[in-house]
Amino acid sequence: MDITGLVIFLAIGAVAGWLAGTLMKGRGFGLLVNLIVGVIGAVVGGYVFGLLGISAGGLAGSIVTATVGAVLLLFVVRTIKKA
């Protein structure tokens, strides 16, 4: 992965983390946490979409995949924290 790909990956992670934070709690978490949640969400989303046989290509598909993964991640964390 070159530097451009890394910057795009991190930007998608930041957007996905912010979207997931907005969907799950009404606001984002701040740039650093949004980035971490989005990047981990991208991995989770890619894994889940792969299991379901869904292929989301392009920039919009990447943002959707990362956002869905980040929402799932936040849901699991919230469920574990309540238990």
Backbone as a printed PyTorch tensor [residue, N CA C, xyz], in Angstrom:
tensor([[[  0.8520,  -1.1670,   0.0000],
         [  0.0000,   0.0000,   0.0000],
         [  0.9010,   1.2350,   0.0000]],

        [[  0.6470,   2.1200,  -0.9400],
         [  1.4270,   3.3520,  -1.0000],
         [  0.8280,   4.4090,  -0.0640]],

        [[  1.4510,   5.5570,   0.0100],
         [  1.0240,   6.5980,   0.9450],
         [ -0.3680,   7.1300,   0.5950]],

        [[ -0.6850,   7.2060,  -0.6970],
         [ -2.0050,   7.6770,  -1.1060],
         [ -3.0830,   6.7030,  -0.6530]],

        [[ -2.8460,   5.4250,  -0.8360],
         [ -3.8050,   4.4130,  -0.3930],
         [ -3.9960,   4.4370,   1.1140]],

        [[ -2.9090,   4.6450,   1.8510],
         [ -3.0020,   4.7230,   3.3020],
         [ -3.8150,   5.9290,   3.7420]],

        [[ -3.5930,   7.0680,   3.1190],
         [ -4.3470,   8.2740,   3.4670],
         [ -5.8280,   8.0860,   3.1550]],

        [[ -6.1430,   7.4800,   2.0250],
         [ -7.5440,   7.2230,   1.6690],
         [ -8.1700,   6.2520,   2.6620]],

        [[ -7.4440,   5.2010,   3.0240],
         [ -7.9420,   4.2210,   3.9980],
         [ -8.2310,   4.8930,   5.3370]],

        [[ -7.3280,   5.7510,   5.7900],
         [ -7.5260,   6.4520,   7.0610],
         [ -8.6730,   7.4490,   6.9780]],

        [[ -8.8250,   8.1090,   5.8430],
         [ -9.9370,   9.0550,   5.6700],
         [-11.2740,   8.3140,   5.6900]],

        [[-11.3380,   7.1750,   5.0180],
         [-12.5610,   6.3660,   5.0370],
         [-12.8430,   5.9000,   6.4620]],

        [[-11.8040,   5.4960,   7.1840],
         [-11.9780,   5.0800,   8.5730],
         [-12.5090,   6.2020,   9.4420]],

        [[-11.9990,   7.4120,   9.2560],
         [-12.4620,   8.5590,  10.0480],
         [-13.9240,   8.8770,   9.7450]],

        [[-14.2950,   8.8530,   8.4720],
         [-15.6870,   9.1200,   8.0890],
         [-16.6030,   8.0240,   8.6310]],

        [[-16.1960,   6.7830,   8.4920],
         [-17.0150,   5.6640,   8.9780],
         [-17.1580,   5.7070,  10.4930]],

        [[-16.0960,   6.0280,  11.2000],
         [-16.1720,   6.1430,  12.6570],
         [-17.0950,   7.2570,  13.0880]],

        [[-17.0250,   8.3830,  12.3930],
         [-17.9160,   9.5070,  12.7070],
         [-19.3760,   9.1280,  12.4270]],

        [[-19.6320,   8.4970,  11.2780],
         [-20.9960,   8.0740,  10.9510],
         [-21.5260,   7.0740,  11.9790]],

        [[-20.7030,   6.1190,  12.3540],
         [-21.1310,   5.1180,  13.3410],
         [-21.4120,   5.7760,  14.6860]],

        [[-20.5590,   6.7020,  15.0980],
         [-20.7890,   7.4130,  16.3510],
         [-22.0660,   8.2200,  16.3080]],

        [[-22.3280,   8.8510,  15.1740],
         [-23.5470,   9.6280,  15.0140],
         [-24.7750,   8.7290,  15.0510]],

        [[-24.6930,   7.5920,  14.4050],
         [-25.8310,   6.6630,  14.3930],
         [-26.0780,   6.0310,  15.7610]],

        [[-25.0190,   5.7250,  16.4860],
         [-25.1580,   4.9730,  17.7350],
         [-25.3620,   5.8580,  18.9640]],

        [[-24.8200,   7.0770,  18.9670],
         [-24.9640,   7.8820,  20.1670],
         [-25.3030,   9.3360,  19.8930]],

        [[-25.5210,   9.7000,  18.6540],
         [-25.9620,  11.0390,  18.3330],
         [-24.8530,  12.0200,  18.0160]],

        [[-23.6060,  11.6290,  18.2030],
         [-22.4710,  12.4930,  17.8580],
         [-21.2380,  11.6250,  17.6970]],

        [[-20.2040,  12.1930,  17.1250],
         [-18.9610,  11.4690,  16.9350],
         [-18.1860,  11.3710,  18.2410]],

        [[-17.0200,  10.7650,  18.1810],
         [-16.1890,  10.5370,  19.3660],
         [-14.9450,  11.4170,  19.4000]],

        [[-14.7080,  12.1970,  18.3740],
         [-13.4460,  12.9220,  18.2420],
         [-12.6220,  12.2550,  17.1480]],

        [[-11.7200,  12.9980,  16.5560],
         [-11.0110,  12.5150,  15.3710],
         [-10.2540,  11.2100,  15.6060]],

        [[ -9.5010,  11.1260,  16.6670],
         [ -8.6790,   9.9350,  16.8890],
         [ -9.5260,   8.6920,  17.1350]],

        [[-10.5130,   8.8000,  18.0000],
         [-11.3640,   7.6320,  18.2950],
         [-12.2110,   7.2750,  17.0790]],

        [[-12.7240,   8.2940,  16.3540],
         [-13.4550,   8.0150,  15.1140],
         [-12.5840,   7.2230,  14.1500]],

        [[-11.3240,   7.6100,  14.0330],
         [-10.3980,   6.9340,  13.1390],
         [-10.1790,   5.4890,  13.5590]],

        [[ -9.9550,   5.2680,  14.8470],
         [ -9.7250,   3.9080,  15.3480],
         [-10.9620,   3.0430,  15.1560]],

        [[-12.1330,   3.5690,  15.5360],
         [-13.3860,   2.8160,  15.3840],
         [-13.6470,   2.5160,  13.9090]],

        [[-13.4020,   3.4860,  13.0440],
         [-13.6370,   3.2870,  11.6150],
         [-12.7000,   2.2720,  10.9860]],

        [[-11.4320,   2.3110,  11.3660],
         [-10.4670,   1.3540,  10.7960],
         [-10.7810,  -0.0630,  11.2780]],

        [[-11.0440,  -0.2210,  12.5640],
         [-11.4340,  -1.5550,  13.0660],
         [-12.7640,  -1.9680,  12.4420]],

        [[-13.6770,  -1.0050,  12.3000],
         [-14.9570,  -1.2840,  11.6510],
         [-14.8030,  -1.7290,  10.2120]],

        [[-13.8230,  -1.1830,   9.5140],
         [-13.5790,  -1.5950,   8.1290],
         [-13.1740,  -3.0590,   8.0690]],

        [[-12.3540,  -3.4790,   9.0050],
         [-11.9360,  -4.8840,   9.0570],
         [-13.1350,  -5.7700,   9.4030]],

        [[-13.9010,  -5.3770,  10.4220],
         [-15.0880,  -6.1550,  10.8330],
         [-16.0990,  -6.2050,   9.6930]],

        [[-16.3720,  -5.0530,   9.0850],
         [-17.3340,  -5.0010,   7.9830],
         [-16.9040,  -5.8420,   6.7960]],

        [[-15.6180,  -5.7850,   6.4590],
         [-15.1130,  -6.6110,   5.3610],
         [-15.2710,  -8.0910,   5.6440]],

        [[-15.0220,  -8.4740,   6.8910],
         [-15.1700,  -9.8780,   7.2770],
         [-16.6350, -10.3110,   7.2000]],

        [[-17.5350,  -9.5070,   7.7760],
         [-18.9570,  -9.8480,   7.7900],
         [-19.5190,  -9.8610,   6.3690]],

        [[-19.1920,  -8.8520,   5.5690],
         [-19.6810,  -8.8260,   4.1950],
         [-19.1420, -10.0140,   3.4090]],

        [[-17.8990, -10.4030,   3.6770],
         [-17.3220, -11.5710,   3.0170],
         [-18.0640, -12.8480,   3.3790]],

        [[-18.4240, -12.9880,   4.6650],
         [-19.1940, -14.1650,   5.0920],
         [-20.5580, -14.2220,   4.4120]],

        [[-21.1450, -13.0460,   4.1920],
         [-22.4660, -12.9800,   3.5700],
         [-22.4030, -13.0240,   2.0420]],

        [[-21.1930, -12.9970,   1.4880],
         [-21.0330, -13.0310,   0.0400],
         [-21.3360, -11.7120,  -0.6320]],

        [[-21.2450, -10.6180,   0.1110],
         [-21.5360,  -9.2870,  -0.4270],
         [-20.2260,  -8.6300,  -0.8230]],

        [[-20.1810,  -8.0930,  -2.0170],
         [-19.0000,  -7.3830,  -2.4930],
         [-19.3680,  -5.9240,  -2.6910]],

        [[-18.7780,  -5.0440,  -1.8840],
         [-19.0580,  -3.6130,  -1.9830],
         [-17.8170,  -2.9280,  -2.5310]],

        [[-17.8600,  -2.5480,  -3.7950],
         [-16.7060,  -1.9380,  -4.4300],
         [-16.8180,  -0.4270,  -4.4890]],

        [[-15.7210,   0.2140,  -4.7550],
         [-15.7000,   1.6540,  -4.9120],
         [-15.6360,   2.3880,  -3.5800]],

        [[-15.5460,   3.6930,  -3.6590],
         [-15.4310,   4.5270,  -2.4660],
         [-16.6830,   4.4550,  -1.6040]],

        [[-17.8530,   4.5800,  -2.2200],
         [-19.1050,   4.5340,  -1.4550],
         [-19.2760,   3.1700,  -0.7930]],

        [[-18.9530,   2.1120,  -1.4940],
         [-19.0450,   0.7690,  -0.9230],
         [-18.0970,   0.5770,   0.2350]],

        [[-16.9140,   1.1600,   0.1380],
         [-15.9460,   1.0680,   1.2280],
         [-16.4450,   1.7980,   2.4690]],

        [[-17.0340,   2.9660,   2.2690],
         [-17.5660,   3.7270,   3.4050],
         [-18.7280,   2.9830,   4.0440]],

        [[-19.5960,   2.4000,   3.2260],
         [-20.7280,   1.6310,   3.7620],
         [-20.2220,   0.4160,   4.5310]],

        [[-19.2790,  -0.3060,   3.9660],
         [-18.7260,  -1.4880,   4.6340],
         [-18.0920,  -1.1160,   5.9640]],

        [[-17.2830,  -0.0800,   5.9750],
         [-16.6180,   0.3490,   7.2030],
         [-17.6210,   0.8600,   8.2290]],

        [[-18.6400,   1.5670,   7.7830],
         [-19.6490,   2.0950,   8.7060],
         [-20.4620,   0.9710,   9.3290]],

        [[-20.8750,   0.0100,   8.5270],
         [-21.6300,  -1.1360,   9.0610],
         [-20.7690,  -1.8950,  10.0710]],

        [[-19.5170,  -2.1140,   9.7440],
         [-18.6130,  -2.7900,  10.6800],
         [-18.4170,  -1.9960,  11.9550]],

        [[-18.2870,  -0.6720,  11.8460],
         [-18.1050,   0.1700,  13.0260],
         [-19.3530,   0.1740,  13.9010]],

        [[-20.5240,   0.1950,  13.2860],
         [-21.7760,   0.1310,  14.0590],
         [-21.8590,  -1.2050,  14.7940]],

        [[-21.5280,  -2.2920,  14.1070],
         [-21.5170,  -3.6030,  14.7650],
         [-20.5270,  -3.6300,  15.9230]],

        [[-19.3580,  -3.0530,  15.7210],
         [-18.3430,  -2.9830,  16.7690],
         [-18.8600,  -2.2020,  17.9750]],

        [[-19.4490,  -1.0420,  17.7410],
         [-19.9720,  -0.2350,  18.8430],
         [-21.1190,  -0.9330,  19.5620]],

        [[-21.9520,  -1.6500,  18.8030],
         [-23.0540,  -2.3980,  19.4060],
         [-22.5270,  -3.4850,  20.3400]],

        [[-21.5220,  -4.2170,  19.8820],
         [-20.9370,  -5.2840,  20.7060],
         [-20.2800,  -4.6870,  21.9510]],

        [[-19.5230,  -3.6110,  21.7730],
         [-18.8670,  -2.9720,  22.9350],
         [-19.9110,  -2.4830,  23.9280]],

        [[-20.9570,  -1.8540,  23.4420],
         [-22.0160,  -1.3490,  24.3210],
         [-22.7030,  -2.5060,  25.0580]],

        [[-22.9480,  -3.6110,  24.3680],
         [-23.5790,  -4.7820,  24.9900],
         [-22.6760,  -5.3760,  26.0730]],

        [[-21.3920,  -5.4630,  25.8050],
         [-20.4480,  -6.0180,  26.7870],
         [-20.3370,  -5.0990,  27.9950]],

        [[-20.3230,  -3.7830,  27.7740],
         [-20.2120,  -2.8450,  28.8860],
         [-21.4260,  -2.8930,  29.8140]],

        [[-22.6110,  -3.1760,  29.2600],
         [-23.8320,  -3.2630,  30.0700],
         [-23.8760,  -4.5400,  30.8980]],

        [[-23.2120,  -5.5860,  30.4220],
         [-23.2580,  -6.8730,  31.1160],
         [-22.3910,  -6.9090,  32.3370]]])
